[in-house]
Amino acid sequence: MKTKFRYLLVLLIIFVSCDKQNDDHTSSRFHIDKDYYEIIQWRDQTINITSGSGDLQISTPNADKIQLSYEKGSTESGIKGKIDIKGIKRGEAQVQLIDRVTKESVQLNLKIVPPYIKLIADDSTDPVLDIGTYLFLINNEGHSFYIFSYNHSIAKYNIPPLYLGYYQFVKDKDNVILRLKNKDDSFHREFVLQTNSKDDMDKLLEFLDSEIGEEYNLGIPIQLRDVRQGYTINGGVGMGTNIPEHFL
C-alpha cells in the first residue's frame, strides 16, 4: 500500500512539474503588442519588450533610414528589453526581431514621417481653430496641414480630421502671413503672424522652408489675426509628437 502511495505521489509531482513548465513556456512566448510605428524624422521611439527571453537578435535592411540600439532588461522590472529607434530618412523601414532562446521572430513595420509643428490655442475667437482643436503644419513638399478636434474623454483625436489642405507663408512688407486652404476652398484662413521676437519668427520660417536637421527644436508663443474675418488666436507652436497614424 505504501509503495502504491509513493508511486502515485511521484506521478503527481511529475504532473505538476510538467504543467508548470508548460505554463512557463506559454508565458515566455515572444510577441509584441504593436507591430507598426510612425517615427518623426530625427526623433526617437522607444519600444519595451515584455515577452520572450529578452535575448534578441535585431536586424534591418534599412540602415540608411533608422538607427537601432537594444538594451536587455531585468527580471525585477518586468521589462525584458528596450529597443531605441531614431528616424533618419523619411520612408518605410522594417526591423526583424528574433528571440535566440524561443527561436520565435516578429517584424516591426515603421514609417519615418516628416517633422511637423502643432498650434495650441490658449485663447481664440476662431470658430474652427478654437480651444480643443489642433492645427498641424507638416514639413513636407506639399506643405500639408490638418485640423483635428480632440476627444478628452478617450484622450484621442477624432478621425477624420475637420479639415486638411495646404498652407503657405507669405512675406508682405513687414508682415508674415499664414494662408490655409483646403481642396474645395470650403475652408480658408489668412492669418497675420506675430511672435515675441524676430529670432522666433526666423526660426519658425526656417522650420517650414527647409528640411530640418537633427538638432532642430521649436517651441514659441504666437499670435494670429485673420485679415479677412477678424478672428484672433493666442497660443503657441511646438514640435508635434502625436498626430494620428496613417495620415502622413
C-alpha positions in Angstrom: 0.0 0.0 0.0 2.8 2.4 0.9 4.6 1.6 -2.4 1.4 2.3 -4.3 1.0 5.6 -2.5 4.6 6.6 -3.2 4.1 5.8 -6.8 1.0 8.0 -7.0 2.8 10.8 -5.2 5.7 10.7 -7.7 3.2 10.8 -10.6 1.5 13.8 -9.1 4.8 15.6 -8.7 5.8 14.9 -12.3 2.4 16.1 -13.5 2.6 19.4 -11.5 6.1 20.0 -12.7 5.3 19.4 -16.3 2.2 21.6 -16.0 4.3 24.4 -14.5 6.9 24.0 -17.3 4.1 24.4 -19.9 2.8 27.5 -18.2 6.3 29.0 -18.1 6.8 28.2 -21.8 3.5 29.8 -22.6 4.2 32.9 -20.6 7.6 33.3 -22.2 6.4 33.2 -25.8 7.9 36.1 -27.8 5.4 38.5 -29.2 4.8 42.3 -29.4 1.6 44.1 -28.8 2.1 46.6 -31.6 4.0 46.0 -34.9 3.5 49.4 -36.6 5.0 52.7 -35.6 5.4 56.1 -37.2 8.5 57.8 -36.1 9.2 61.5 -36.7 12.4 62.2 -38.6 15.2 62.9 -36.2 13.1 61.8 -33.2 13.4 58.7 -31.0 10.9 55.9 -30.4 11.4 53.5 -27.5 9.7 50.1 -27.6 9.6 48.0 -24.5 9.8 44.2 -24.8 7.7 42.4 -22.2 7.7 38.8 -23.5 10.2 36.2 -24.6 13.7 35.7 -23.1 14.9 39.2 -23.8 17.9 37.8 -25.7 17.1 39.3 -29.1 18.9 39.4 -32.4 17.9 42.6 -34.2 18.5 43.5 -37.8 17.2 45.8 -40.5 17.6 46.2 -44.3 17.1 49.9 -43.9 20.1 51.1 -42.0 20.0 54.3 -44.1 16.6 55.3 -42.7 16.9 54.3 -39.0 19.4 53.9 -36.2 18.9 51.0 -33.8 20.1 50.1 -30.3 18.9 47.4 -27.9 19.4 47.1 -24.1 18.4 44.0 -22.3 16.2 44.5 -19.3 15.8 42.9 -15.9 13.5 40.3 -14.4 12.6 42.6 -11.5 11.3 45.4 -13.7 9.2 43.1 -15.9 10.8 44.7 -19.0 12.7 42.1 -20.9 14.4 44.6 -23.1 14.2 48.1 -24.7 14.6 49.0 -28.4 15.5 52.6 -29.2 14.9 53.6 -32.8 15.8 57.0 -34.3 14.3 58.1 -37.6 16.9 59.4 -40.0 15.5 59.3 -43.5 11.8 59.6 -44.5 10.2 56.4 -45.8 9.2 52.9 -44.8 11.5 50.6 -42.9 11.4 47.1 -41.3 13.1 45.6 -38.2 13.4 41.9 -37.7 13.4 40.6 -34.2 14.5 37.0 -33.4 14.4 35.6 -29.9 17.6 33.5 -29.6 16.0 31.3 -26.9 12.5 30.6 -28.1 13.5 30.9 -31.8 10.4 33.0 -32.5 10.5 36.0 -34.7 8.4 39.1 -35.4 8.8 42.1 -37.7 8.3 45.7 -36.9 7.0 47.9 -39.7 8.0 51.5 -39.4 7.3 54.7 -41.3 9.6 57.7 -40.9 7.4 60.7 -41.3 8.3 64.4 -41.8 8.5 66.7 -38.8 5.6 68.9 -38.0 4.5 71.6 -35.7 1.3 71.9 -33.7 -0.6 75.1 -32.9 -2.2 75.0 -29.5 -4.8 77.8 -28.9 -4.9 79.2 -25.4 -7.5 81.8 -26.3 -9.4 82.0 -29.7 -12.3 83.7 -31.4 -12.0 81.4 -34.4 -15.0 79.0 -34.6 -12.8 76.2 -36.1 -9.4 76.8 -34.5 -10.7 77.2 -31.0 -9.6 75.6 -27.8 -9.9 71.8 -28.2 -8.9 71.7 -31.8 -5.3 71.5 -33.1 -3.6 72.7 -36.3 -0.7 70.6 -37.6 1.7 72.1 -40.2 3.7 69.4 -41.9 7.3 69.9 -43.2 6.8 68.1 -46.5 6.9 69.1 -50.2 3.1 69.6 -50.3 3.1 71.9 -47.2 0.1 69.9 -45.9 -2.0 70.9 -42.9 -4.5 69.0 -40.8 -7.0 70.3 -38.2 -8.2 67.7 -35.7 -10.7 68.0 -32.8 -9.8 66.3 -29.6 -11.9 63.9 -27.5 -10.8 64.4 -23.9 -12.9 61.5 -22.6 -10.9 59.0 -24.5 -7.7 61.1 -24.9 -7.6 60.8 -28.6 -8.0 62.9 -31.7 -11.3 62.5 -33.6 -11.0 60.9 -37.0 -11.4 62.0 -39.8 -9.8 65.5 -39.4 -12.1 68.5 -39.6 -10.1 69.9 -42.5 -7.0 69.1 -44.5 -5.3 71.1 -47.2 -2.1 73.1 -47.8 -0.5 76.1 -46.2 1.6 78.9 -47.4 3.8 81.5 -45.7 3.9 84.9 -47.5 6.0 87.9 -46.6 4.1 91.1 -47.2 6.1 94.1 -46.4 6.7 93.9 -42.6 4.1 91.1 -42.1 4.3 87.4 -42.3 1.0 85.8 -43.4 -0.1 82.2 -43.0 -2.6 81.0 -45.6 -4.6 77.9 -45.0 -6.9 76.5 -47.7 -8.5 73.1 -48.3 -9.0 71.5 -51.7 -12.6 72.6 -52.3 -12.0 76.1 -50.8 -14.7 75.5 -48.2 -12.2 76.4 -45.5 -9.6 79.2 -45.8 -7.8 81.5 -43.4 -5.3 84.3 -43.9 -3.5 85.0 -40.7 -1.0 87.7 -39.9 1.6 86.1 -37.6 3.2 87.8 -34.6 5.9 86.4 -32.4 7.7 87.8 -29.4 10.9 88.4 -31.4 12.4 88.4 -34.8 14.5 85.4 -33.9 11.4 83.4 -33.1 9.9 84.3 -36.4 13.0 83.4 -38.3 13.1 80.0 -36.5 9.5 79.4 -37.4 10.1 80.2 -41.1 13.3 78.1 -41.1 11.4 75.1 -40.0 8.8 75.4 -42.7 11.1 76.4 -45.6 13.7 73.6 -45.5 14.4 70.1 -44.3 15.5 70.5 -40.8 18.4 68.7 -39.1 18.9 66.6 -36.1 19.4 69.4 -33.5 16.4 71.4 -34.5 13.8 72.1 -31.9 10.9 74.6 -31.7 8.6 76.0 -29.1 7.5 79.6 -29.3 4.5 81.8 -28.3 2.5 83.0 -31.3 -0.4 85.3 -32.1 -2.6 85.0 -35.2 -5.1 87.5 -36.7 -7.3 86.7 -39.6 -7.2 89.6 -42.0 -10.5 88.7 -43.7 -12.8 87.8 -40.8 -11.0 89.3 -37.8 -10.6 86.1 -35.8 -7.7 86.1 -33.3 -5.8 83.3 -31.7 -3.2 83.4 -28.9 -1.3 80.3 -28.2 1.9 78.6 -29.0 3.5 76.3 -31.6 5.8 73.4 -30.8 7.2 70.2 -32.3 4.2 67.8 -32.6 4.6 64.2 -31.4 1.1 62.8 -31.6 -0.6 63.3 -34.9 -2.9 60.2 -35.6 -1.2 57.5 -37.6 -1.7 56.7 -41.3 -2.2 60.4 -42.4 1.4 61.2 -43.2 
